[in-house]
Amino acid sequence: MEILLATFTTLFSIVNPFGAMPVFLTLTADDRPSDRAKTALRACIYMVCILSVAFFGGQYILNFFGISIQHLRIAGGILLMRSAFELLTPGANRDRVGPAALEESKNKDDISFTPLAMPMLSGPGSMAICIGLIRPTYVDKAMTVAAFALVALAAFIILLFSLRLTKVLGKPGMAAMARIIGFITLAIGVNFLASAIGALFPGLTR
């Protein structure tokens, strides 16, 4: 249960489905509620698949390129800290999809895989976290995948009720939510960076 909760809380703040709501609502503005729900469900299923592939196959990819897990954690920590600063900086909480990509996505028949599942819900930061997870036993691995599914369930519920949440929270509420998630993400990035540096240079932590 500790692994389940730890993985869920860490990933949820990085996935940040609240940040995906504006783009989701923009791209599904002309859809019926049932179609919007199907798009959100497919995106969350794709997210679980992407995170699972990163979790189970990431170590083999690192070995192929000769990258150690600590090097990945340093890169992931820097990436997470950068994303966190964007959430914490007033006016810098931009959509994770650029204007050109957003305009192109409006002409797509299915937006559930791109841009929703990737890169919005399962971007480089969340994939780096999944690759860096070390789960020695099969039970631990199963709990980790279950945490992926719980994050996807939470993201699905948030996207499903995104229109109501946007009306209830408003811009001040959304900005406050972004700052809270940004602060948590910053702490996770610092922890990733510090633990990797401590493992590479044990003399620094003495």
N, CA, C and O of each residue as an XYZ file, in Angstrom:
824
protein
N       0.825     -1.211      0.000
C       0.000      0.000      0.000
C       0.856      1.256      0.000
O       0.491      2.263     -0.607
N       1.999      1.198      0.682
C       2.883      2.370      0.699
C       3.380      2.687     -0.711
O       3.438      3.851     -1.109
N       3.737      1.644     -1.461
C       4.197      1.845     -2.835
C       3.060      2.393     -3.687
O       3.270      3.275     -4.520
N       1.859      1.870     -3.478
C       0.699      2.333     -4.235
C       0.445      3.813     -3.999
O       0.263      4.576     -4.947
N       0.432      4.220     -2.727
C       0.147      5.615     -2.393
C       1.280      6.534     -2.827
O       1.036      7.623     -3.346
N       2.523      6.096     -2.614
C       3.667      6.933     -2.977
C       3.718      7.165     -4.484
O       3.957      8.284     -4.938
N       3.491      6.103     -5.258
C       3.510      6.240     -6.714
C       2.355      7.110     -7.196
O       2.523      7.942     -8.087
N       1.180      6.910     -6.597
C       0.008      7.692     -7.007
C       0.219      9.179     -6.741
O       0.003     10.001     -7.632
N       0.640      9.535     -5.525
C       0.796     10.952     -5.180
C       1.886     11.618     -6.014
O       1.749     12.769     -6.428
N       2.971     10.881     -6.256
C       4.058     11.450     -7.059
C       3.618     11.687     -8.497
O       3.831     12.766     -9.051
N       3.006     10.674     -9.096
C       2.626     10.785    -10.503
C       1.483     11.768    -10.727
O       1.457     12.478    -11.732
N       0.533     11.808     -9.784
C      -0.626     12.673     -9.987
C      -0.213     14.138    -10.102
O      -0.740     14.874    -10.936
N       0.724     14.552     -9.271
C       1.162     15.949     -9.319
C       1.913     16.259    -10.598
O       1.894     17.395    -11.071
N       2.581     15.252    -11.169
C       3.341     15.478    -12.397
C       2.434     15.388    -13.623
O       2.562     16.182    -14.555
N       1.518     14.419    -13.618
C       0.550     14.313    -14.713
C      -0.310     15.567    -14.789
O      -0.579     16.075    -15.877
N      -0.745     16.069    -13.622
C      -1.482     17.329    -13.512
C      -2.640     17.410    -14.517
O      -2.591     18.205    -15.456
N      -3.676     16.593    -14.320
C      -4.815     16.648    -15.250
C      -5.545     17.984    -15.249
O      -6.239     18.310    -16.212
N      -5.394     18.767    -14.169
C      -6.007     20.100    -14.154
C      -5.419     20.982    -15.246
O      -6.122     21.794    -15.847
N      -4.122     20.817    -15.498
C      -3.485     21.594    -16.551
C      -3.918     21.179    -17.942
O      -3.772     21.946    -18.894
N      -4.455     19.960    -18.070
C      -4.915     19.486    -19.374
C      -6.343     19.925    -19.679
O      -6.788     19.825    -20.822
N      -7.063     20.408    -18.674
C      -8.473     20.752    -18.880
C      -8.701     21.820    -19.942
O      -9.586     21.633    -20.778
N      -7.956     22.937    -19.965
C      -8.240     23.968    -20.983
C      -8.122     23.462    -22.413
O      -8.977     23.749    -23.251
N      -7.052     22.702    -22.693
C      -6.868     22.176    -24.049
C      -7.933     21.131    -24.355
O      -8.454     21.087    -25.470
N      -8.262     20.287    -23.376
C      -9.290     19.269    -23.573
C     -10.630     19.912    -23.919
O     -11.327     19.457    -24.826
N     -10.985     20.965    -23.198
C     -12.255     21.641    -23.462
C     -12.235     22.353    -24.813
O     -13.252     22.400    -25.505
N     -11.090     22.904    -25.187
C     -10.974     23.591    -26.475
C     -11.127     22.623    -27.643
O     -11.827     22.910    -28.614
N     -10.461     21.468    -27.533
C     -10.470     20.514    -28.636
C     -11.770     19.713    -28.714
O     -12.070     19.125    -29.752
N     -12.543     19.685    -27.623
C     -13.803     18.931    -27.630
C     -15.007     19.863    -27.486
O     -16.078     19.434    -27.057
N     -14.833     21.128    -27.841
C     -15.905     22.110    -27.655
C     -17.157     21.762    -28.456
O     -18.271     22.029    -28.006
N     -16.988     21.172    -29.629
C     -18.121     20.858    -30.492
C     -18.625     19.430    -30.324
O     -19.542     19.010    -31.029
N     -18.029     18.677    -29.391
C     -18.418     17.281    -29.197
C     -19.594     17.166    -28.235
O     -19.815     18.030    -27.387
N     -20.327     16.099    -28.388
C     -21.379     15.790    -27.432
C     -20.753     15.290    -26.131
O     -19.617     14.816    -26.147
N     -21.462     15.385    -25.010
C     -20.901     14.910    -23.730
C     -20.452     13.454    -23.781
O     -19.430     13.103    -23.190
N     -21.195     12.611    -24.473
C     -20.815     11.197    -24.566
C     -19.518     11.032    -25.355
O     -18.672     10.219    -24.982
N     -19.350     11.785    -26.430
C     -18.118     11.719    -27.215
C     -16.942     12.273    -26.419
O     -15.830     11.751    -26.495
N     -17.194     13.335    -25.654
C     -16.139     13.904    -24.816
C     -15.674     12.895    -23.762
O     -14.483     12.792    -23.470
N     -16.620     12.161    -23.201
C     -16.290     11.148    -22.196
C     -15.477     10.010    -22.820
O     -14.528      9.520    -22.207
N     -15.844      9.587    -24.039
C     -15.098      8.533    -24.716
C     -13.674      8.979    -25.026
O     -12.736      8.191    -24.904
N     -13.507     10.239    -25.426
C     -12.164     10.762    -25.706
C     -11.317     10.776    -24.451
O     -10.148     10.390    -24.479
N     -11.905     11.220    -23.351
C     -11.171     11.246    -22.081
C     -10.796      9.839    -21.638
O      -9.691      9.623    -21.141
N     -11.700      8.879    -21.811
C     -11.419      7.500    -21.407
C     -10.285      6.909    -22.235
O      -9.378      6.284    -21.686
N     -10.328      7.102    -23.551
C      -9.257      6.581    -24.406
C      -7.915      7.214    -24.050
O      -6.895      6.527    -24.010
N      -7.914      8.515    -23.793
C      -6.667      9.204    -23.442
C      -6.074      8.630    -22.160
O      -4.859      8.452    -22.067
N      -6.912      8.341    -21.179
C      -6.419      7.812    -19.905
C      -5.932      6.373    -20.055
O      -4.969      5.975    -19.399
N      -6.587      5.590    -20.910
C      -6.105      4.227    -21.174
C      -4.756      4.275    -21.871
O      -3.847      3.519    -21.528
N      -4.625      5.158    -22.841
C      -3.334      5.329    -23.515
C      -2.254      5.754    -22.521
O      -1.107      5.316    -22.614
N      -2.631      6.610    -21.569
C      -1.663      7.079    -20.583
C      -1.121      5.922    -19.760
O       0.085      5.840    -19.526
N      -2.005      5.022    -19.314
C      -1.568      3.858    -18.547
C      -0.615      3.002    -19.382
O       0.395      2.519    -18.870
N      -0.929      2.816    -20.654
C      -0.075      2.021    -21.538
C       1.305      2.664    -21.698
O       2.326      1.979    -21.641
N       1.328      3.973    -21.896
C       2.603      4.680    -22.093
C       3.462      4.602    -20.833
O       4.659      4.321    -20.908
N       2.849      4.850    -19.677
C       3.592      4.793    -18.419
C       4.073      3.381    -18.126
O       5.170      3.203    -17.597
N       3.275      2.376    -18.458
C       3.672      0.986    -18.225
C       4.846      0.597    -19.114
O       5.762     -0.095    -18.670
N       4.818      1.045    -20.379
C       5.937      0.764    -21.279
C       7.210      1.423    -20.764
O       8.284      0.823    -20.795
N       7.086      2.662    -20.288
C       8.250      3.355    -19.728
C       8.768      2.634    -18.489
O       9.977      2.533    -18.285
N       7.855      2.135    -17.665
C       8.231      1.466    -16.423
C       8.930      0.138    -16.690
O       9.975     -0.144    -16.104
N       8.356     -0.682    -17.575
C       8.915     -2.017    -17.809
C      10.057     -2.015    -18.826
O      10.975     -2.829    -18.723
N      10.010     -1.117    -19.799
C      11.027     -1.137    -20.840
C      12.085     -0.064    -20.727
O      13.068     -0.073    -21.470
N      11.891      0.869    -19.796
C      12.827      1.985    -19.686
C      14.235      1.559    -19.336
O      15.197      2.105    -19.876
N      14.378      0.582    -18.430
C      15.703      0.147    -18.010
C      16.489     -0.452    -19.167
O      17.701     -0.263    -19.258
N      15.805     -1.176    -20.052
C      16.482     -1.756    -21.220
C      16.943     -0.656    -22.171
O      18.005     -0.759    -22.784
N      16.142      0.388    -22.288
C      16.530      1.511    -23.141
C      17.760      2.215    -22.568
O      18.670      2.592    -23.307
N      17.776      2.387    -21.245
C      18.934      3.019    -20.613
C      20.190      2.181    -20.813
O      21.260      2.720    -21.099
N      20.063      0.864    -20.663
C      21.221     -0.012    -20.858
C      21.714      0.035    -22.298
O      22.918     -0.029    -22.544
N      20.797      0.145    -23.245
C      21.186      0.194    -24.657
C      22.022      1.431    -24.953
O      23.003      1.363    -25.694
N      21.626      2.573    -24.364
C      22.357      3.812    -24.604
C      23.464      4.057    -23.583
O      24.156      5.072    -23.660
N      23.639      3.156    -22.641
C      24.694      3.306    -21.644
C      24.443      4.412    -20.643
O      25.384      5.052    -20.176
N      23.170      4.647    -20.305
C      22.801      5.697    -19.354
C      22.457      5.052    -18.017
O      21.659      4.115    -17.964
N      23.047      5.542    -16.955
C      22.751      4.986    -15.631
C      21.450      5.583    -15.094
O      20.983      6.621    -15.562
N      20.885      4.905    -14.108
C      19.628      5.354    -13.525
C      19.805      6.688    -12.808
O      18.880      7.500    -12.763
N      20.993      6.913    -12.247
C      21.243      8.177    -11.545
C      21.322      9.345    -12.516
O      20.861     10.444    -12.207
N      21.892      9.117    -13.666
C      21.933     10.172    -14.695
C      20.520     10.528    -15.143
O      20.199     11.697    -15.356
N      19.683      9.503    -15.282
C      18.293      9.759    -15.657
C      17.579     10.566    -14.578
O      16.797     11.465    -14.886
N      17.845     10.246    -13.321
C      17.185     10.961    -12.232
C      17.616     12.431    -12.186
O      16.811     13.309    -11.875
N      18.869     12.688    -12.492
C      19.321     14.083    -12.532
C      18.608     14.825    -13.656
O      18.117     15.937    -13.459
N      18.552     14.205    -14.839
C      17.852     14.838    -15.966
C      16.367     15.005    -15.653
O      15.783     16.051    -15.934
N      15.763     13.978    -15.074
C      14.350     14.071    -14.716
C      14.090     15.117    -13.653
O      13.084     15.824    -13.712
N      14.987     15.226    -12.674
C      14.833     16.238    -11.635
C      14.894     17.646    -12.190
O      14.106     18.508    -11.800
N      15.836     17.884    -13.105
C      15.941     19.206    -13.733
C      14.682     19.511    -14.545
O      14.165     20.627    -14.506
N      14.198     18.515    -15.277
C      12.995     18.694    -16.084
C      11.782     18.998    -15.214
O      10.975     19.867    -15.543
N      11.657     18.279    -14.102
C      10.536     18.515    -13.197
C      10.618     19.894    -12.551
O       9.599     20.567    -12.397
N      11.813     20.316    -12.174
C      11.982     21.635    -11.567
C      11.633     22.736    -12.569
O      11.042     23.752    -12.203
N      11.999     22.529    -13.822
C      11.646     23.512    -14.852
C      10.131     23.607    -15.003
O       9.580     24.706    -15.072
N       9.460     22.459    -15.055
C       8.005     22.460    -15.176
C       7.351     23.101    -13.954
O       6.350     23.808    -14.073
N       7.926     22.846    -12.783
C       7.373     23.409    -11.552
C       7.490     24.925    -11.539
O       6.559     25.612    -11.120
N       8.625     25.458    -11.991
C       8.792     26.912    -12.027
C       7.797     27.560    -12.989
O       7.336     28.676    -12.749
N       7.466     26.859    -14.077
C       6.477     27.398    -15.010
C       5.099     27.479    -14.359
O       4.330     28.401    -14.632
N       4.789     26.503    -13.493
C       3.509     26.519    -12.799
C       3.481     27.560    -11.692
O       2.431     28.136    -11.404
N       4.623     27.804    -11.074
C       4.683     28.735     -9.951
C       4.788     30.185    -10.383
O       4.406     31.082     -9.631
N       5.305     30.432    -11.591
C       5.491     31.800    -12.052
C       4.171     32.385    -12.525
O       3.514     31.781    -13.373
N       3.761     33.529    -12.017
C       2.492     34.136    -12.465
C       2.503     34.401    -13.968
O       3.441     34.992    -14.504
N       1.458     33.960    -14.623
C       1.335     34.191    -16.052
C       2.130     33.252    -16.915
O       2.089     33.344    -18.141
N       2.879     32.317    -16.269
C       3.705     31.403    -17.065
C       3.097     30.025    -17.194
O       3.705     29.129    -17.779
N       1.919     29.845    -16.662
C       1.263     28.544    -16.750
C       0.586     28.392    -18.110
O      -0.638     28.465    -18.220
N       1.385     28.183    -19.118
C       0.877     28.064    -20.480
C       0.357     26.657    -20.734
O       0.656     25.720    -19.993
N      -0.418     26.533    -21.785
C      -0.843     25.212    -22.208
C       0.371     24.415    -22.644
O       1.328     24.960    -23.193
N       0.317     23.103    -22.390
C       1.437     22.249    -22.723
C       1.473     21.897    -24.206
O       2.359     21.165    -24.649
N       0.541     22.399    -24.956
C       0.543     22.215    -26.408
C       0.639     23.589    -27.047
O      -0.149     24.480    -26.731
N       1.594     23.764    -27.941
C       1.791     25.054    -28.579
C       0.649     25.419    -29.493
O      -0.162     24.561    -29.843
N       0.566     26.701    -29.896
C      -0.527     27.153    -30.765
C      -0.604     26.396    -32.075
O      -1.699     26.065    -32.530
N       0.545     26.112    -32.699
C       0.547     25.401    -33.979
C       0.022     23.981    -33.810
O      -0.788     23.503    -34.605
N       0.502     23.309    -32.749
C       0.046     21.936    -32.504
C      -1.422     21.910    -32.114
O      -2.148     20.979    -32.463
N      -1.857     22.935    -31.387
C      -3.262     23.004    -30.997
C      -4.160     23.188    -32.216
O      -5.217     22.565    -32.312
N      -3.741     24.043    -33.141
C      -4.525     24.273    -34.353
C      -4.565     23.010    -35.219
O      -5.589     22.689    -35.824
N      -3.445     22.310    -35.266
C      -3.405     21.065    -36.045
C      -4.296     20.001    -35.425
O      -4.928     19.221    -36.137
N      -4.346     19.967    -34.082
C      -5.142     18.955    -33.398
C      -6.634     19.151    -33.618
O      -7.404     18.194    -33.525
N      -7.052     20.380    -33.909
C      -8.469     20.636    -34.142
C      -8.979     19.922    -35.387
O     -10.176     19.662    -35.509
N      -8.079     19.604    -36.306
C      -8.475     18.938    -37.543
C      -8.361     17.420    -37.458
O      -8.636     16.725    -38.436
N      -7.960     16.899    -36.301
C      -7.804     15.460    -36.145
C      -9.123     14.830    -35.731
O      -9.911     15.431    -35.002
N      -9.353     13.616    -36.203
C     -10.567     12.890    -35.838
C     -10.496     12.375    -34.408
O     -11.511     12.319    -33.713
N      -9.296     11.999    -33.967
C      -9.124     11.452    -32.620
C      -7.934     12.133    -31.960
O      -6.800     12.018    -32.425
N      -8.205     12.842    -30.872
C      -7.141     13.568    -30.169
C      -6.747     12.858    -28.874
O      -5.986     13.407    -28.078
N      -7.255     11.644    -28.655
C      -7.037     10.975    -27.378
C      -5.578     10.572    -27.174
O      -5.062     10.646    -26.058
N      -4.902     10.138    -28.265
C      -3.495      9.741    -28.105
C      -2.583     10.964    -28.120
O      -1.820     11.197    -27.183
N      -2.675     11.735    -29.192
C      -1.962     13.011    -29.259
C      -2.974     14.101    -29.584
O      -3.754     13.935    -30.522
N      -2.992     15.195    -28.857
C      -2.000     15.562    -27.833
C      -2.396     15.222    -26.394
O      -1.646     15.552    -25.476
N      -3.553     14.571    -26.157
C      -4.009     14.391    -24.783
C      -3.141     13.408    -24.000
O      -2.546     13.776    -22.986
N      -3.066     12.147    -24.471
C      -2.289     11.150    -23.733
C      -0.799     11.498    -23.735
O      -0.118     11.379    -22.716
N      -0.314     11.924    -24.888
C       1.076     12.324    -25.027
C       1.135     13.568    -25.909
O       0.693     13.513    -27.057
N       1.659     14.677    -25.419
C       2.491     14.789    -24.217
C       1.784     15.353    -22.977
O       2.447     15.583    -21.966
N       0.475     15.581    -23.017
C      -0.157     16.311    -21.935
C      -0.235     15.497    -20.651
O       0.217     15.960    -19.604
N      -0.797     14.298    -20.711
C      -0.949     13.500    -19.494
C       0.294     12.671    -19.178
O       0.660     12.520    -18.012
N       0.926     12.148    -20.184
C       2.144     11.342    -19.958
C       3.285     11.950    -20.769
O       3.639     11.462    -21.842
N       3.839     13.009    -20.236
C       4.920     13.709    -20.901
C       6.283     13.192    -20.474
O       6.372     12.160    -19.809
N       7.343     13.892    -20.846
C       8.704     13.450    -20.496
C       8.931     13.331    -18.993
O       9.633     12.424    -18.544
N       8.344     14.240    -18.207
C       8.543     14.190    -16.764
C       7.977     12.939    -16.136
O       8.662     12.269    -15.363
N       6.737     12.612    -16.456
C       6.118     11.417    -15.878
C       6.789     10.146    -16.387
O       6.912      9.174    -15.641
N       7.222     10.139    -17.635
C       7.918      8.962    -18.166
C       9.272      8.785    -17.499
O       9.690      7.657    -17.238
N       9.965      9.886    -17.221
C      11.247      9.794    -16.525
C      11.055      9.248    -15.114
O      11.866      8.457    -14.633
N       9.978      9.673    -14.453
C       9.679      9.152    -13.124
C       9.457      7.648    -13.181
O       9.982      6.909    -12.349
N       8.678      7.191    -14.162
C       8.375      5.760    -14.277
C       9.626      4.940    -14.571
O       9.802      3.858    -14.011
N      10.492      5.443    -15.441
C      11.731      4.724    -15.738
C      12.614      4.647    -14.498
O      13.301      3.648    -14.283
N      12.597      5.701    -13.679
C      13.446      5.732    -12.488
C      12.922      4.927    -11.316
O      13.625      4.772    -10.317
N      11.697      4.408    -11.411
C      11.152      3.603    -10.315
C      11.832      2.245    -10.256
O      11.991      1.574    -11.276
N      12.227      1.848     -9.062
C      12.857      0.538     -8.855
C      11.930     -0.301     -7.991
O      11.725      0.006     -6.816
N      11.373     -1.350     -8.562
C      10.448     -2.231     -7.860
C      10.963     -3.665     -7.990
O      10.794     -4.285     -9.040
N      11.595     -4.203     -6.929
C      12.272     -5.498     -7.047
C      11.349     -6.712     -7.155
O      11.708     -7.687     -7.815
N      10.183     -6.680     -6.531
C       9.322     -7.861     -6.502
C       8.138     -7.687     -7.457
O       7.810     -6.579     -7.881
N       7.513     -8.818     -7.777
C       6.351     -8.774     -8.668
C       5.169     -8.059     -8.012
O       4.389     -7.382     -8.681
N       5.051     -8.220     -6.696
C       3.971     -7.533     -5.980
C       4.159     -6.016     -6.064
O       3.201     -5.274     -6.280
N       5.403     -5.568     -5.891
C       5.690     -4.138     -5.994
C       5.394     -3.619     -7.401
O       4.855     -2.526     -7.569
N       5.751     -4.412     -8.398
C       5.470     -4.015     -9.783
C       3.966     -3.928    -10.024
O       3.485     -3.009    -10.688
N       3.227     -4.898     -9.476
C       1.773     -4.888     -9.648
C       1.160     -3.667     -8.959
O       0.243     -3.051     -9.502
N       1.651     -3.313     -7.778
C       1.143     -2.143     -7.069
C       1.461     -0.861     -7.842
O       0.672      0.083     -7.841
N       2.613     -0.837     -8.494
C       2.991      0.340     -9.280
C       2.059      0.523    -10.475
O       1.602      1.632    -10.750
N       1.780     -0.571    -11.179
C       0.854     -0.484    -12.316
C      -0.546     -0.119    -11.833
O      -1.262      0.622    -12.508
N      -0.943     -0.637    -10.660
C      -2.238     -0.267    -10.088
C      -2.289      1.225     -9.787
O      -3.334      1.856     -9.940
N      -1.152      1.794     -9.354
C      -1.085      3.243     -9.115
C      -1.243      4.007    -10.417
O      -1.878      5.061    -10.444
N      -0.667      3.483    -11.510
C      -0.872      4.109    -12.824
C      -2.362      4.160    -13.160
O      -2.874      5.169    -13.644
N      -3.043      3.042    -12.888
C      -4.475      2.970    -13.186
C      -5.267      3.942    -12.319
O      -6.234      4.539    -12.793
N      -4.876      4.110    -11.060
C      -5.573      5.048    -10.176
C      -5.374      6.491    -10.638
O      -6.304      7.296    -10.596
N      -4.160      6.810    -11.075
C      -3.905      8.146    -11.613
C      -4.756      8.385    -12.859
O      -5.316      9.466    -13.042
N      -4.847      7.366    -13.710
C      -5.664      7.484    -14.915
C      -7.137      7.657    -14.561
O      -7.846      8.426    -15.210
N      -7.600      6.943    -13.530
C      -8.990      7.081    -13.096
C      -9.263      8.493    -12.595
O     -10.283      9.095    -12.932
N      -8.348      9.013    -11.793
C      -8.506     10.383    -11.284
C      -8.484     11.387    -12.432
O      -9.268     12.337    -12.444
N      -7.585     11.179    -13.398
C      -7.514     12.083    -14.551
C      -8.798     12.013    -15.378
O      -9.282     13.031    -15.874
N      -9.344     10.807    -15.520
C     -10.586     10.647    -16.274
C     -11.740     11.404    -15.612
O     -12.516     12.084    -16.284
N     -11.839     11.278    -14.298
C     -12.914     11.968    -13.576
C     -12.768     13.479    -13.706
O     -13.756     14.188    -13.899
N     -11.537     13.971    -13.600
C     -11.300     15.413    -13.713
C     -11.633     15.912    -15.112
O     -12.266     16.957    -15.262
N     -11.214     15.173    -16.138
C     -11.526     15.576    -17.514
C     -13.023     15.469    -17.794
O     -13.590     16.292    -18.513
N     -13.652     14.449    -17.220
C     -15.085     14.256    -17.449
C     -15.901     15.427    -16.906
O     -16.890     15.847    -17.508
N     -15.468     15.941    -15.760
C     -16.182     17.063    -15.137
C     -15.415     18.373    -15.300
O     -15.589     19.300    -14.509
N     -14.562     18.449    -16.331
C     -13.705     19.625    -16.516
C     -14.514     20.898    -16.739
O     -14.127     21.969    -16.272
N     -15.629     20.787    -17.446
C     -16.440     21.976    -17.706
C     -17.009     22.530    -16.404
O     -16.980     23.741    -16.180
N     -17.522     21.660    -15.553
C     -18.058     22.102    -14.268
C     -16.959     22.616    -13.344
O     -17.138     23.615    -12.648
N     -15.819     21.924    -13.343
C     -14.717     22.353    -12.486
C     -14.208     23.734    -12.894
O     -13.885     24.558    -12.039
N     -14.138     23.982    -14.195
C     -13.681     25.285    -14.669
C     -14.624     26.387    -14.227
O     -14.182     27.474    -13.855
N     -15.929     26.112    -14.265
C     -16.905     27.115    -13.838
C     -16.848     27.342    -12.333
O     -16.974     28.475    -11.871
N     -16.657     26.264    -11.563
C     -16.631     26.376    -10.103
C     -15.354     27.059     -9.617
O     -15.402     27.973     -8.794
N     -14.205     26.604    -10.139
C     -12.934     27.141     -9.672
C     -12.655     28.532    -10.234
O     -12.144     29.399     -9.525
N     -12.991     28.747    -11.512
C     -12.674     30.012    -12.149
C     -11.175     30.167    -12.360
O     -10.399     29.275    -12.017
N     -10.778     31.280    -12.914
C      -9.351     31.514    -13.152
C      -8.535     31.604    -11.867
O      -7.436     31.050    -11.820
N      -9.031     32.292    -10.795
C      -8.239     32.317     -9.549
C      -8.044     30.929     -8.958
O      -6.955     30.600     -8.487
N      -9.093     30.112     -8.981
C      -8.976     28.768     -8.436
C      -8.029     27.900     -9.239
O      -7.254     27.129     -8.672
N      -8.089     28.022    -10.569
C      -7.191     27.256    -11.420
C      -5.736     27.688    -11.213
O      -4.829     26.856    -11.208
N      -5.524     28.997    -11.043
C      -4.175     29.498    -10.802
C      -3.639     28.999     -9.466
O      -2.471     28.623     -9.362
N      -4.490     28.996     -8.448
C      -4.075     28.501     -7.131
C      -3.755     27.009     -7.199
O      -2.778     26.554     -6.604
N      -4.580     26.246     -7.926
C      -4.333     24.820     -8.078
C      -3.014     24.574     -8.794
O      -2.267     23.666     -8.426
N      -2.723     25.372     -9.809
C      -1.465     25.223    -10.549
C      -0.265     25.483     -9.652
O       0.749     24.794     -9.762
N      -0.365     26.464     -8.768
C       0.744     26.773     -7.868
C       0.950     25.672     -6.835
O       2.088     25.346     -6.495
N      -0.132     25.100     -6.336
C      -0.006     24.006     -5.371
C       0.673     22.805     -6.015
O       1.599     22.227     -5.446
N       0.212     22.436     -7.195
C       0.807     21.303     -7.905
C       2.249     21.625     -8.300
O       3.114     20.749     -8.261
N       2.508     22.876     -8.680
C       3.860     23.277     -9.023
C       4.820     23.151     -7.858
O       5.964     22.734     -8.034
N       4.356     23.513     -6.658
C       5.207     23.405     -5.476
C       5.529     21.945     -5.162
O       6.667     21.612     -4.830
N       4.521     21.075     -5.267
C       4.750     19.651     -5.023
C       5.706     19.082     -6.067
O       6.608     18.313     -5.734
N       5.511     19.458     -7.323
C       6.386     18.986     -8.389
C       7.824     19.463     -8.177
O       8.770     18.722     -8.444
N       7.986     20.688     -7.703
C       9.324     21.216     -7.417
C      10.006     20.391     -6.335
O      11.193     20.083     -6.444
N       9.264     20.030     -5.289
C       9.832     19.219     -4.213
C      10.250     17.845     -4.724
O      11.291     17.324     -4.324
N       9.440     17.254     -5.608
C       9.789     15.952     -6.178
C      11.042     16.064     -7.045
O      11.912     15.195     -6.999
N      11.132     17.132     -7.833
C      12.311     17.333     -8.664
C      13.575     17.514     -7.850
O      14.624     16.973     -8.199
N      13.484     18.276     -6.763
C      14.640     18.474     -5.885
C      15.056     17.152     -5.252
O      16.246     16.859     -5.142
N      14.072     16.353     -4.836
C      14.372     15.054     -4.235
C      15.052     14.130     -5.235
O      16.008     13.436     -4.891
N      14.564     14.117     -6.467
C      15.187     13.314     -7.512
C      16.634     13.734     -7.730
O      17.534     12.898     -7.808
N      16.841     15.037     -7.827
C      18.169     15.573     -8.094
C      19.112     15.289     -6.931
O      20.245     14.854     -7.141
N      18.653     15.531     -5.712
C      19.502     15.350     -4.527
C      19.869     13.883     -4.320
O      21.016     13.568     -4.002
N      18.899     12.984     -4.499
C      19.179     11.560     -4.287
C      20.170     11.039     -5.328
O      21.035     10.225     -5.002
N      20.054     11.499     -6.572
C      20.971     11.051     -7.617
C      22.377     11.587     -7.375
O      23.352     10.853     -7.532
N      22.493     12.853     -6.998
C      23.812     13.436     -6.715
C      24.439     12.745     -5.511
O      25.642     12.483     -5.499
N      23.612     12.446     -4.483
C      24.123     11.744     -3.308
C      24.627     10.351     -3.647
O      25.609      9.889     -3.065
N      23.962      9.670     -4.590
C      24.407      8.339     -4.993
C      25.678      8.387     -5.829
O      26.531      7.508     -5.709
N      25.812      9.405     -6.678
C      26.996      9.540     -7.520
C      28.208     10.059     -6.757
O      29.346      9.668     -7.017
N      27.930     10.952     -5.807
C      29.003     11.582     -5.028
C      28.693     11.409     -3.538
O      28.272     12.362     -2.882
N      28.899     10.197     -2.998
C      28.530      9.955     -1.594
C      29.284     10.829     -0.600
O      28.809     11.061      0.512
N      30.460     11.314     -0.997
C      31.225     12.164     -0.083
C      30.540     13.486      0.218
O      30.795     14.090      1.260
N      29.676     13.945     -0.677
C      28.980     15.223     -0.480
C      27.930     15.147      0.622
O      27.584     16.163      1.224
N      27.422     13.944      0.887
C      26.339     13.801      1.871
C      26.840     13.434      3.251
O      26.043     13.277      4.176
N      28.118     13.298      3.403
C      28.665     12.960      4.723
C      28.782     14.212      5.586
O      29.222     14.132      6.733
